[in-house]
Amino acid sequence: MDEVSLVKRCQQGDLDAFGILVEHYRVKAVRTAYLLTGRMDIAEDVAHEAFVQCYR
């Protein structure tokens, strides 16, 4: 399924679609946060919070 369709499903409250997007981008998000923070534990927390904010 393409990303546009997944985003539209998320906007309609589909948690499964959001989960697919999170799994697709999780590694990139953590890697980016790690480059900014220099600590893996903080990077994982930052990425998690970013996904929570995106869902809201």
PyMOL Python script that loads the backbone (N, CA, C, O; Angstrom):
from pymol import cmd

cmd.read_pdbstr("""\
ATOM      1  N   MET A   1       0.846  -1.181   0.000  1.00  0.00           N
ATOM      2  CA  MET A   1       0.000   0.000   0.000  1.00  0.00           C
ATOM      3  C   MET A   1       0.889   1.242   0.000  1.00  0.00           C
ATOM      4  O   MET A   1       1.930   1.258   0.657  1.00  0.00           O
ATOM      5  N   ASP A   2       0.493   2.266  -0.721  1.00  0.00           N
ATOM      6  CA  ASP A   2       1.321   3.466  -0.802  1.00  0.00           C
ATOM      7  C   ASP A   2       1.132   4.352   0.434  1.00  0.00           C
ATOM      8  O   ASP A   2       0.151   4.220   1.165  1.00  0.00           O
ATOM      9  N   GLU A   3       2.078   5.244   0.646  1.00  0.00           N
ATOM     10  CA  GLU A   3       2.079   6.084   1.837  1.00  0.00           C
ATOM     11  C   GLU A   3       0.891   7.035   1.890  1.00  0.00           C
ATOM     12  O   GLU A   3       0.349   7.289   2.965  1.00  0.00           O
ATOM     13  N   VAL A   4       0.484   7.558   0.751  1.00  0.00           N
ATOM     14  CA  VAL A   4      -0.650   8.482   0.725  1.00  0.00           C
ATOM     15  C   VAL A   4      -1.896   7.789   1.268  1.00  0.00           C
ATOM     16  O   VAL A   4      -2.629   8.359   2.075  1.00  0.00           O
ATOM     17  N   SER A   5      -2.127   6.571   0.825  1.00  0.00           N
ATOM     18  CA  SER A   5      -3.286   5.815   1.302  1.00  0.00           C
ATOM     19  C   SER A   5      -3.185   5.541   2.800  1.00  0.00           C
ATOM     20  O   SER A   5      -4.179   5.622   3.523  1.00  0.00           O
ATOM     21  N   LEU A   6      -1.988   5.218   3.254  1.00  0.00           N
ATOM     22  CA  LEU A   6      -1.799   4.963   4.686  1.00  0.00           C
ATOM     23  C   LEU A   6      -2.054   6.221   5.510  1.00  0.00           C
ATOM     24  O   LEU A   6      -2.679   6.153   6.569  1.00  0.00           O
ATOM     25  N   VAL A   7      -1.584   7.349   5.040  1.00  0.00           N
ATOM     26  CA  VAL A   7      -1.806   8.613   5.757  1.00  0.00           C
ATOM     27  C   VAL A   7      -3.297   8.937   5.803  1.00  0.00           C
ATOM     28  O   VAL A   7      -3.811   9.355   6.841  1.00  0.00           O
ATOM     29  N   LYS A   8      -3.980   8.751   4.702  1.00  0.00           N
ATOM     30  CA  LYS A   8      -5.426   9.009   4.683  1.00  0.00           C
ATOM     31  C   LYS A   8      -6.152   8.104   5.656  1.00  0.00           C
ATOM     32  O   LYS A   8      -7.071   8.537   6.352  1.00  0.00           O
ATOM     33  N   ARG A   9      -5.739   6.838   5.705  1.00  0.00           N
ATOM     34  CA  ARG A   9      -6.346   5.905   6.664  1.00  0.00           C
ATOM     35  C   ARG A   9      -6.059   6.347   8.099  1.00  0.00           C
ATOM     36  O   ARG A   9      -6.929   6.241   8.964  1.00  0.00           O
ATOM     37  N   CYS A  10      -4.851   6.838   8.357  1.00  0.00           N
ATOM     38  CA  CYS A  10      -4.502   7.342   9.692  1.00  0.00           C
ATOM     39  C   CYS A  10      -5.404   8.507  10.074  1.00  0.00           C
ATOM     40  O   CYS A  10      -5.877   8.593  11.208  1.00  0.00           O
ATOM     41  N   GLN A  11      -5.635   9.389   9.131  1.00  0.00           N
ATOM     42  CA  GLN A  11      -6.477  10.551   9.389  1.00  0.00           C
ATOM     43  C   GLN A  11      -7.910  10.146   9.727  1.00  0.00           C
ATOM     44  O   GLN A  11      -8.650  10.906  10.351  1.00  0.00           O
ATOM     45  N   GLN A  12      -8.285   8.953   9.311  1.00  0.00           N
ATOM     46  CA  GLN A  12      -9.616   8.438   9.620  1.00  0.00           C
ATOM     47  C   GLN A  12      -9.613   7.587  10.892  1.00  0.00           C
ATOM     48  O   GLN A  12     -10.627   6.989  11.253  1.00  0.00           O
ATOM     49  N   GLY A  13      -8.441   7.539  11.578  1.00  0.00           N
ATOM     50  CA  GLY A  13      -8.358   6.834  12.850  1.00  0.00           C
ATOM     51  C   GLY A  13      -7.906   5.389  12.771  1.00  0.00           C
ATOM     52  O   GLY A  13      -8.073   4.648  13.740  1.00  0.00           O
ATOM     53  N   ASP A  14      -7.343   4.966  11.661  1.00  0.00           N
ATOM     54  CA  ASP A  14      -6.910   3.577  11.480  1.00  0.00           C
ATOM     55  C   ASP A  14      -5.549   3.360  12.141  1.00  0.00           C
ATOM     56  O   ASP A  14      -4.523   3.771  11.600  1.00  0.00           O
ATOM     57  N   LEU A  15      -5.541   2.716  13.310  1.00  0.00           N
ATOM     58  CA  LEU A  15      -4.301   2.461  14.037  1.00  0.00           C
ATOM     59  C   LEU A  15      -3.380   1.488  13.315  1.00  0.00           C
ATOM     60  O   LEU A  15      -2.160   1.598  13.434  1.00  0.00           O
ATOM     61  N   ASP A  16      -3.932   0.545  12.572  1.00  0.00           N
ATOM     62  CA  ASP A  16      -3.104  -0.400  11.829  1.00  0.00           C
ATOM     63  C   ASP A  16      -2.283   0.317  10.756  1.00  0.00           C
ATOM     64  O   ASP A  16      -1.112  -0.001  10.552  1.00  0.00           O
ATOM     65  N   ALA A  17      -2.884   1.261  10.087  1.00  0.00           N
ATOM     66  CA  ALA A  17      -2.172   2.035   9.068  1.00  0.00           C
ATOM     67  C   ALA A  17      -1.059   2.853   9.715  1.00  0.00           C
ATOM     68  O   ALA A  17       0.041   2.955   9.172  1.00  0.00           O
ATOM     69  N   PHE A  18      -1.348   3.431  10.871  1.00  0.00           N
ATOM     70  CA  PHE A  18      -0.318   4.191  11.575  1.00  0.00           C
ATOM     71  C   PHE A  18       0.831   3.279  11.984  1.00  0.00           C
ATOM     72  O   PHE A  18       1.996   3.664  11.877  1.00  0.00           O
ATOM     73  N   GLY A  19       0.519   2.089  12.446  1.00  0.00           N
ATOM     74  CA  GLY A  19       1.555   1.126  12.821  1.00  0.00           C
ATOM     75  C   GLY A  19       2.463   0.772  11.658  1.00  0.00           C
ATOM     76  O   GLY A  19       3.672   0.622  11.832  1.00  0.00           O
ATOM     77  N   ILE A  20       1.892   0.639  10.487  1.00  0.00           N
ATOM     78  CA  ILE A  20       2.686   0.341   9.288  1.00  0.00           C
ATOM     79  C   ILE A  20       3.644   1.491   9.003  1.00  0.00           C
ATOM     80  O   ILE A  20       4.819   1.268   8.709  1.00  0.00           O
ATOM     81  N   LEU A  21       3.148   2.710   9.089  1.00  0.00           N
ATOM     82  CA  LEU A  21       4.010   3.875   8.850  1.00  0.00           C
ATOM     83  C   LEU A  21       5.105   3.981   9.903  1.00  0.00           C
ATOM     84  O   LEU A  21       6.251   4.293   9.578  1.00  0.00           O
ATOM     85  N   VAL A  22       4.763   3.726  11.155  1.00  0.00           N
ATOM     86  CA  VAL A  22       5.764   3.781  12.225  1.00  0.00           C
ATOM     87  C   VAL A  22       6.864   2.762  11.966  1.00  0.00           C
ATOM     88  O   VAL A  22       8.045   3.095  12.058  1.00  0.00           O
ATOM     89  N   GLU A  23       6.501   1.542  11.649  1.00  0.00           N
ATOM     90  CA  GLU A  23       7.518   0.517  11.380  1.00  0.00           C
ATOM     91  C   GLU A  23       8.383   0.889  10.181  1.00  0.00           C
ATOM     92  O   GLU A  23       9.577   0.593  10.160  1.00  0.00           O
ATOM     93  N   HIS A  24       7.792   1.527   9.199  1.00  0.00           N
ATOM     94  CA  HIS A  24       8.543   1.912   8.011  1.00  0.00           C
ATOM     95  C   HIS A  24       9.578   2.998   8.328  1.00  0.00           C
ATOM     96  O   HIS A  24      10.685   2.978   7.789  1.00  0.00           O
ATOM     97  N   TYR A  25       9.219   3.940   9.198  1.00  0.00           N
ATOM     98  CA  TYR A  25      10.081   5.088   9.474  1.00  0.00           C
ATOM     99  C   TYR A  25      10.815   5.032  10.812  1.00  0.00           C
ATOM    100  O   TYR A  25      11.613   5.920  11.109  1.00  0.00           O
ATOM    101  N   ARG A  26      10.562   4.016  11.615  1.00  0.00           N
ATOM    102  CA  ARG A  26      11.133   3.943  12.966  1.00  0.00           C
ATOM    103  C   ARG A  26      12.655   4.026  12.966  1.00  0.00           C
ATOM    104  O   ARG A  26      13.226   4.815  13.719  1.00  0.00           O
ATOM    105  N   VAL A  27      13.315   3.235  12.143  1.00  0.00           N
ATOM    106  CA  VAL A  27      14.773   3.212  12.128  1.00  0.00           C
ATOM    107  C   VAL A  27      15.334   4.569  11.721  1.00  0.00           C
ATOM    108  O   VAL A  27      16.286   5.053  12.333  1.00  0.00           O
ATOM    109  N   LYS A  28      14.760   5.182  10.703  1.00  0.00           N
ATOM    110  CA  LYS A  28      15.233   6.501  10.259  1.00  0.00           C
ATOM    111  C   LYS A  28      15.022   7.547  11.341  1.00  0.00           C
ATOM    112  O   LYS A  28      15.873   8.413  11.546  1.00  0.00           O
ATOM    113  N   ALA A  29      13.897   7.469  12.031  1.00  0.00           N
ATOM    114  CA  ALA A  29      13.604   8.445  13.081  1.00  0.00           C
ATOM    115  C   ALA A  29      14.590   8.308  14.238  1.00  0.00           C
ATOM    116  O   ALA A  29      15.104   9.307  14.741  1.00  0.00           O
ATOM    117  N   VAL A  30      14.852   7.082  14.655  1.00  0.00           N
ATOM    118  CA  VAL A  30      15.795   6.859  15.757  1.00  0.00           C
ATOM    119  C   VAL A  30      17.198   7.281  15.328  1.00  0.00           C
ATOM    120  O   VAL A  30      17.918   7.914  16.100  1.00  0.00           O
ATOM    121  N   ARG A  31      17.586   6.938  14.115  1.00  0.00           N
ATOM    122  CA  ARG A  31      18.912   7.311  13.622  1.00  0.00           C
ATOM    123  C   ARG A  31      19.081   8.832  13.599  1.00  0.00           C
ATOM    124  O   ARG A  31      20.119   9.347  14.014  1.00  0.00           O
ATOM    125  N   THR A  32      18.084   9.537  13.125  1.00  0.00           N
ATOM    126  CA  THR A  32      18.153  10.994  13.081  1.00  0.00           C
ATOM    127  C   THR A  32      18.241  11.580  14.489  1.00  0.00           C
ATOM    128  O   THR A  32      19.038  12.481  14.750  1.00  0.00           O
ATOM    129  N   ALA A  33      17.415  11.057  15.385  1.00  0.00           N
ATOM    130  CA  ALA A  33      17.445  11.540  16.766  1.00  0.00           C
ATOM    131  C   ALA A  33      18.787  11.225  17.426  1.00  0.00           C
ATOM    132  O   ALA A  33      19.283  12.016  18.229  1.00  0.00           O
ATOM    133  N   TYR A  34      19.372  10.087  17.097  1.00  0.00           N
ATOM    134  CA  TYR A  34      20.683   9.729  17.650  1.00  0.00           C
ATOM    135  C   TYR A  34      21.751  10.703  17.164  1.00  0.00           C
ATOM    136  O   TYR A  34      22.619  11.110  17.937  1.00  0.00           O
ATOM    137  N   LEU A  35      21.692  11.075  15.890  1.00  0.00           N
ATOM    138  CA  LEU A  35      22.664  12.030  15.362  1.00  0.00           C
ATOM    139  C   LEU A  35      22.556  13.379  16.067  1.00  0.00           C
ATOM    140  O   LEU A  35      23.550  14.091  16.212  1.00  0.00           O
ATOM    141  N   LEU A  36      21.359  13.722  16.498  1.00  0.00           N
ATOM    142  CA  LEU A  36      21.147  15.001  17.191  1.00  0.00           C
ATOM    143  C   LEU A  36      21.507  14.929  18.671  1.00  0.00           C
ATOM    144  O   LEU A  36      21.996  15.908  19.234  1.00  0.00           O
ATOM    145  N   THR A  37      21.272  13.780  19.310  1.00  0.00           N
ATOM    146  CA  THR A  37      21.464  13.680  20.758  1.00  0.00           C
ATOM    147  C   THR A  37      22.753  12.985  21.162  1.00  0.00           C
ATOM    148  O   THR A  37      23.326  13.291  22.207  1.00  0.00           O
ATOM    149  N   GLY A  38      23.210  12.049  20.337  1.00  0.00           N
ATOM    150  CA  GLY A  38      24.410  11.295  20.677  1.00  0.00           C
ATOM    151  C   GLY A  38      24.189  10.190  21.692  1.00  0.00           C
ATOM    152  O   GLY A  38      25.147   9.560  22.141  1.00  0.00           O
ATOM    153  N   ARG A  39      22.946   9.947  22.057  1.00  0.00           N
ATOM    154  CA  ARG A  39      22.623   8.882  23.022  1.00  0.00           C
ATOM    155  C   ARG A  39      21.444   8.073  22.513  1.00  0.00           C
ATOM    156  O   ARG A  39      20.391   8.616  22.180  1.00  0.00           O
ATOM    157  N   MET A  40      21.644   6.762  22.459  1.00  0.00           N
ATOM    158  CA  MET A  40      20.603   5.893  21.915  1.00  0.00           C
ATOM    159  C   MET A  40      19.344   5.899  22.769  1.00  0.00           C
ATOM    160  O   MET A  40      18.238   5.917  22.231  1.00  0.00           O
ATOM    161  N   ASP A  41      19.491   5.884  24.097  1.00  0.00           N
ATOM    162  CA  ASP A  41      18.302   5.863  24.950  1.00  0.00           C
ATOM    163  C   ASP A  41      17.444   7.109  24.749  1.00  0.00           C
ATOM    164  O   ASP A  41      16.218   7.023  24.689  1.00  0.00           O
ATOM    165  N   ILE A  42      18.080   8.239  24.647  1.00  0.00           N
ATOM    166  CA  ILE A  42      17.338   9.478  24.412  1.00  0.00           C
ATOM    167  C   ILE A  42      16.762   9.490  23.003  1.00  0.00           C
ATOM    168  O   ILE A  42      15.634   9.937  22.797  1.00  0.00           O
ATOM    169  N   ALA A  43      17.525   9.004  22.035  1.00  0.00           N
ATOM    170  CA  ALA A  43      17.059   8.969  20.647  1.00  0.00           C
ATOM    171  C   ALA A  43      15.785   8.145  20.512  1.00  0.00           C
ATOM    172  O   ALA A  43      14.859   8.540  19.803  1.00  0.00           O
ATOM    173  N   GLU A  44      15.736   7.011  21.186  1.00  0.00           N
ATOM    174  CA  GLU A  44      14.527   6.172  21.132  1.00  0.00           C
ATOM    175  C   GLU A  44      13.340   6.896  21.747  1.00  0.00           C
ATOM    176  O   GLU A  44      12.230   6.823  21.222  1.00  0.00           O
ATOM    177  N   ASP A  45      13.562   7.592  22.851  1.00  0.00           N
ATOM    178  CA  ASP A  45      12.483   8.353  23.489  1.00  0.00           C
ATOM    179  C   ASP A  45      12.003   9.489  22.586  1.00  0.00           C
ATOM    180  O   ASP A  45      10.801   9.722  22.457  1.00  0.00           O
ATOM    181  N   VAL A  46      12.939  10.185  21.972  1.00  0.00           N
ATOM    182  CA  VAL A  46      12.595  11.296  21.084  1.00  0.00           C
ATOM    183  C   VAL A  46      11.777  10.790  19.894  1.00  0.00           C
ATOM    184  O   VAL A  46      10.765  11.390  19.532  1.00  0.00           O
ATOM    185  N   ALA A  47      12.217   9.693  19.292  1.00  0.00           N
ATOM    186  CA  ALA A  47      11.499   9.141  18.139  1.00  0.00           C
ATOM    187  C   ALA A  47      10.089   8.708  18.556  1.00  0.00           C
ATOM    188  O   ALA A  47       9.116   8.965  17.846  1.00  0.00           O
ATOM    189  N   HIS A  48       9.995   8.058  19.697  1.00  0.00           N
ATOM    190  CA  HIS A  48       8.681   7.621  20.193  1.00  0.00           C
ATOM    191  C   HIS A  48       7.759   8.827  20.377  1.00  0.00           C
ATOM    192  O   HIS A  48       6.610   8.813  19.935  1.00  0.00           O
ATOM    193  N   GLU A  49       8.266   9.857  21.026  1.00  0.00           N
ATOM    194  CA  GLU A  49       7.448  11.052  21.259  1.00  0.00           C
ATOM    195  C   GLU A  49       7.051  11.725  19.946  1.00  0.00           C
ATOM    196  O   GLU A  49       5.946  12.254  19.830  1.00  0.00           O
ATOM    197  N   ALA A  50       7.938  11.709  18.968  1.00  0.00           N
ATOM    198  CA  ALA A  50       7.628  12.295  17.672  1.00  0.00           C
ATOM    199  C   ALA A  50       6.470  11.552  17.018  1.00  0.00           C
ATOM    200  O   ALA A  50       5.580  12.178  16.443  1.00  0.00           O
ATOM    201  N   PHE A  51       6.471  10.226  17.099  1.00  0.00           N
ATOM    202  CA  PHE A  51       5.388   9.454  16.522  1.00  0.00           C
ATOM    203  C   PHE A  51       4.070   9.696  17.262  1.00  0.00           C
ATOM    204  O   PHE A  51       3.005   9.746  16.646  1.00  0.00           O
ATOM    205  N   VAL A  52       4.147   9.843  18.563  1.00  0.00           N
ATOM    206  CA  VAL A  52       2.935  10.153  19.344  1.00  0.00           C
ATOM    207  C   VAL A  52       2.372  11.501  18.894  1.00  0.00           C
ATOM    208  O   VAL A  52       1.165  11.632  18.688  1.00  0.00           O
ATOM    209  N   GLN A  53       3.232  12.493  18.743  1.00  0.00           N
ATOM    210  CA  GLN A  53       2.794  13.811  18.305  1.00  0.00           C
ATOM    211  C   GLN A  53       2.212  13.758  16.897  1.00  0.00           C
ATOM    212  O   GLN A  53       1.221  14.428  16.606  1.00  0.00           O
ATOM    213  N   CYS A  54       2.818  12.972  16.038  1.00  0.00           N
ATOM    214  CA  CYS A  54       2.298  12.831  14.676  1.00  0.00           C
ATOM    215  C   CYS A  54       0.893  12.253  14.682  1.00  0.00           C
ATOM    216  O   CYS A  54       0.031  12.700  13.926  1.00  0.00           O
ATOM    217  N   TYR A  55       0.664  11.277  15.518  1.00  0.00           N
ATOM    218  CA  TYR A  55      -0.648  10.651  15.560  1.00  0.00           C
ATOM    219  C   TYR A  55      -1.714  11.621  16.062  1.00  0.00           C
ATOM    220  O   TYR A  55      -2.839  11.640  15.563  1.00  0.00           O
ATOM    221  N   ARG A  56      -1.343  12.420  17.049  1.00  0.00           N
ATOM    222  CA  ARG A  56      -2.296  13.391  17.600  1.00  0.00           C
ATOM    223  C   ARG A  56      -2.667  14.399  16.548  1.00  0.00           C
ATOM    224  O   ARG A  56      -3.460  15.303  16.812  1.00  0.00           O
TER     225      ARG A  56
END
""", "prot")
cmd.dss("prot")
cmd.show_as("cartoon", "prot")
cmd.util.cbc("prot")
cmd.orient("prot")
